[in-house]
Amino acid sequence: MPHLRFRAVEAHIVESLVPTLLNELSSLLSTARNAFTFELINTQYFAEGGVYPMVEVLWFGREQQTQDQIAQVITDQIRQLLGADSHLAVVFIPLQRTAYYLDGQHF
């Protein structure tokens, strides 16, 4: 935990993001690197105006300032690979510790 889900991003982009995101995010959150998971979701979008990347961050909620920092890190790193003018959405989904189980035990 945290779990990052990527949509509308190619697999090789996510693969290249993982090491650098792990370095920055684990440092900012004081969380072990092996606590993070990354997932690429293949989906079809139907929208006027084109499709843009989306990253969902499932995590145990943090303060707004921390969330803002994490969103900026993700945005900056994706834009380094896709271009500075790329549009993307970062969506945070806070989870309750009592609703998240690992090996049958909640956090």
Secondary structure, 3 states (H helix, E strand, C coil): CCEEEEECCCHHHHHHHHHHHHHHHHHHHCCCHHHCEEEEECCCCCCCCCCCCEEEEEEECCCHHHHHHHHHHHHHHHHHHHCCCCCCEEEEEEECHHHCEECCEEC
